Amino acid sequence: MAPNTPQPLTWLERGGLLAMLLVHGVVVHRQMLQGETLHFGFANALSLMMWLALVFYWVESFYTRLEGLLALALPLAALCALMPVMWPEERAIAASHSPIFRLHFFLAMLAYSLFTLAAMHALLMSASERQLHQGRVTRALAALPPLLTLEALLFRLISLAFALLTATLLSGVVFSEELFGRAFPFNHKTIFAIASWVVFAILLVGRHLRGWRGRKALRWTMGGFLFLMLAYVGMRFVVEVLLGRS
């Protein structure tokens, strides 16, 4: 078998990753749920997003070997798991018992985690493409599937995440109507979330109609992901850390 042929993770690797996911999952649960109250700030958001992204990766590992992605994701997941310890969240979410809020929250976290995984895919593809142009490829990147295969996987992730983001925005409208009496509160979270949705919509249309790929697709992916991070995580970071408010 050719050395560059992608292989699924071994059972030992998959078992080790599953064990880390279980530990991280317990940590996330204890950090977010204090009694029956949900505490959710920027640090808990990052920790949960990275955990879910790695859960999706673990499932994906049954089909594709992406060692380079794991080398990028594990240090980020470890850092994000420590963030709630450094910046503990004391503010409880008053509406956390609302069923529509729980649906909105669940959809949002799935969308965020898939977009996080897509962004890591984009970074991995960019590094692989750059090394191929330079004529040198590291062992981790050499074991990756071809760029066209990675690109197809990237757009499958983005398509699924975009559908979840659309459902998140729609459930947010219902939740806002129920709680505040208006469909869209005019704030930074709404503006950046819609901006991210528009960017990814343009990317998917460009892919379908004009065959966008390569660096253009990667730039649009990272741009949409940046807007998405600013929608909640960036806003809460400014409020909680820079301004020192809960």
HELIX and SHEET records of a PDB file:
HELIX    1   1 TRP A   11  MET A   32  1                                  22    
HELIX    2   2 PHE A   42  GLU A   60  1                                  19    
HELIX    3   3 GLU A   67  MET A   86  1                                  20    
HELIX    4   4 PRO A   99  GLN A  134  1                                  36    
HELIX    5   5 ARG A  139  ALA A  142  1                                   4    
HELIX    6   6 LEU A  147  PHE A  180  1                                  34    
HELIX    7   7 HIS A  188  ARG A  210  1                                  23    
HELIX    8   8 GLY A  214  MET A  229  1                                  16    
HELIX    9   9 LEU A  230  GLY A  234  3                                   5    
HELIX   10  10 MET A  235  PHE A  237  1                                   3    
HELIX   11  11 VAL A  238  LEU A  242  3                                   5    
SHEET    1   A 2 LEU A  33  GLN A  34  0                                        
SHEET    2   A 2 THR A  37  LEU A  38 -1                                        
END                                                                             
